[in-house]
Amino acid sequence: MKLNNRLSTIADMVSDRYDHVWDCCCDHGFLGHALISGLSAKIHFVDVVKPLIDQLQLQLEKQFPRSENWQVHCTDLRTIILPASEAKHLLIIAGVGGDLIIEFVQKILSNNPNANIEFMLCPVRHNFKVRQALIDQGLGLFNEKLVFDKGLYYEVIHAGREAKQSIETMGSLMWDLSQQPHRDYLEQNIAHYQRAVRSKPEEFSEILYAYQKLKSGIVCID
Ligand SMILES: C[S@@+](CC[C@H](N)C(=O)[O-])C[C@H]1O[C@@H](n2cnc3c(N)ncnc32)[C@H](O)[C@@H]1O
């Protein structure tokens, strides 16, 4: 099955250095499904909707009879407890809103204080807020990419406690302002926060300033 541009970009960013890769909020499991054959990690599928998980289980049993390579979990991601060991986990959370992603990350980290966790996040909107929350949680940046898919832009953020590079609220590595789609996305953010500043200047002027500074080429990395 062919992945859309957003999911295939995420899949390409997953390296083969994990013991467990979690396709969180997996829905039909397209992403995890695409990862099973290419990685040595065990692939976990998590969703809160039982009929989706039951159907996915039947499909996986048919296609991948070696069930040690995958596992399905019908559960609320907020309650997930990772196996306590030295194992390395990558949790991918894509296709849900930024506020929900912030809540998931906070809960996962507090429920699993000793686990070795990295996150691959692709929020629907509120990227700035997600990035601020990751910074507040003490996470750093491994990699990030900007994706254009079906008329919408998405940011994919690969973050973890062991990453050396700091996360920037308006993004850093993902920008290539020599490319028109990147310039368009930057303009889109500036226009969005210009409107937001009119109603709540105290909340949004700093964000607007960060994007404007990026446009003027004076990126300030503190
Ligand atoms: C739009 S789909 C995203 C599918 C896929 N990750 C993607 O990026 O295309 C959102 C999925 O999140 C699941 N979901 C929402 N809240 C959840 C929660 N608290 N725990 C686990 N799954 C949840 C929904 O059931 C739904 O299948």
PDBQT file of the ligand as one rigid body, heavy atoms in Angstrom, charges set to zero:
ROOT
HETATM    1  C1  LIG A 301      -6.657  10.773  12.331  1.00  0.00    +0.000 C 
HETATM    2  S1  LIG A 301      -6.160   9.286  13.018  1.00  0.00    +0.000 S 
HETATM    3  C2  LIG A 301      -4.412   9.375  12.750  1.00  0.00    +0.000 C 
HETATM    4  C3  LIG A 301      -3.943   8.168  12.014  1.00  0.00    +0.000 C 
HETATM    5  C4  LIG A 301      -2.452   8.136  11.705  1.00  0.00    +0.000 C 
HETATM    6  N1  LIG A 301      -1.641   8.216  12.891  1.00  0.00    +0.000 N 
HETATM    7  C5  LIG A 301      -2.080   9.226  10.726  1.00  0.00    +0.000 C 
HETATM    8  O1  LIG A 301      -1.224  10.056  11.036  1.00  0.00    +0.000 OA
HETATM    9  O2  LIG A 301      -2.628   9.251   9.607  1.00  0.00    +0.000 OA
HETATM   10  C6  LIG A 301      -6.289   9.575  14.759  1.00  0.00    +0.000 C 
HETATM   11  C7  LIG A 301      -6.400   8.278  15.559  1.00  0.00    +0.000 C 
HETATM   12  O3  LIG A 301      -6.104   8.577  16.934  1.00  0.00    +0.000 OA
HETATM   13  C8  LIG A 301      -6.845   7.693  17.739  1.00  0.00    +0.000 C 
HETATM   14  N2  LIG A 301      -6.882   8.213  19.112  1.00  0.00    +0.000 N 
HETATM   15  C9  LIG A 301      -7.457   9.362  19.528  1.00  0.00    +0.000 A 
HETATM   16  N3  LIG A 301      -7.282   9.514  20.852  1.00  0.00    +0.000 NA
HETATM   17  C10 LIG A 301      -6.558   8.447  21.287  1.00  0.00    +0.000 A 
HETATM   18  C11 LIG A 301      -6.055   8.040  22.544  1.00  0.00    +0.000 A 
HETATM   19  N4  LIG A 301      -6.285   8.767  23.642  1.00  0.00    +0.000 N 
HETATM   20  N5  LIG A 301      -5.341   6.897  22.626  1.00  0.00    +0.000 NA
HETATM   21  C12 LIG A 301      -5.126   6.146  21.522  1.00  0.00    +0.000 A 
HETATM   22  N6  LIG A 301      -5.584   6.473  20.289  1.00  0.00    +0.000 NA
HETATM   23  C13 LIG A 301      -6.298   7.606  20.166  1.00  0.00    +0.000 A 
HETATM   24  C14 LIG A 301      -8.206   7.669  17.031  1.00  0.00    +0.000 C 
HETATM   25  O4  LIG A 301      -8.942   6.536  17.404  1.00  0.00    +0.000 OA
HETATM   26  C15 LIG A 301      -7.781   7.664  15.551  1.00  0.00    +0.000 C 
HETATM   27  O5  LIG A 301      -7.741   6.352  15.032  1.00  0.00    +0.000 OA
ENDROOT
TORSDOF 0
